[in-house]
Amino acid sequence: MPGVTKQCLAVCVGIFLVLCPFVSGAQSIYQTVNGKISFSSEAPLELIKASSGGLIGLLDNDKRTFSFKISIRSFDGFNSPLQKEHFNENYMESDKFPEASFKGKIIEETDLGADGTYEIRAKGSLTIHGVVQERIIKTTVTVKDKKIIVSGSFTVLLSDHSIPVPIVVYKKLANEIKVEVNAVLEPR
């Protein structure tokens, strides 16, 4: 009988080691350190575009929570260096409000551990220029090869975030800014 007990123990340990990753939920935390954000302002007299590859963020698939942030100074691609300077100093006040963030929860009960493409809604707090707005943002999520690819677009009203637009530039800077986000999140 002692030999049977050792064999059973060995088999049980083997089964545990094989199943352990599945029992623990496998990998539930995903991260990005180089997601992309771009924005455009389409005003009557000027089109302004800028982008950044500095989006960082975490997604907890088990809890369906997320947190993303971007350094405001990381945006490039303006029409001129002076325009970038005005963006940082006059409008975004980047020294006072160095980051924008979006954190919250995924509304749908989607298991982002399974390959496929999903339309989800992310509900959370969007903080820009120190002003927090509750938002629901629709996003397309593709899961493939243990990576989560997020892409989405939404608009931001400058007036919702207390970003001043002087009367002298109101035809060069739109109140409604179009934002696009693309990020690949990998297991942490």
C-alpha positions, 0 to 999 in steps of 0.5 A: 500500500505505501507504493500506491500512496506514493504513486497517487501523490506523484500523480496528484502533484503532476496534475496540480502542476499542469492545471495550476496556471488554469486554476489561478486564472492564468495571466490577468494583468496586461500592460502597455508602455508605448500605446499611441494617442493622436488628436486633431482640432478641425477649426475653420482656419486651421487643422492641428494634429499631434500624437504620442507613443507614450501611453502607459496603462494596465488592465486587470482582466479578472476585475475588468479594471483599467488605468491609463495615462499619458504625459502631455508634453509627449505630444509631437507633430504640431504645425510649428514649434511655437504651436507646441509651445502654446499647447503646453504653456497656454492651453494644457498648462503642462507644468501644472497638469503634466498628465491626462488619465482614464481609469475605471471599469469595463462594463461588459462581462467579456473574458478578454483572455479568449481570442476574438474581437469584442466591442466593449464600453469602458466607464471611468474618470477621464482627467484632463487639465485637472478636471475629472469627467465621468465618461463611457468610451466605446472601444474595439478590443481584439485578443490574439496570441495572448495580446490585447489590442485596444483601438477606439476614438472619442471626442473631448470638449475643451470647455468640459475640462476648463481649457481656455480658448481665447477669442482671438484664436477661436477660428483656429482651435476647435472646442471639440477635439477628436482623439484616437487611441491604439495600444497593444497590451501584453501579459505583465 
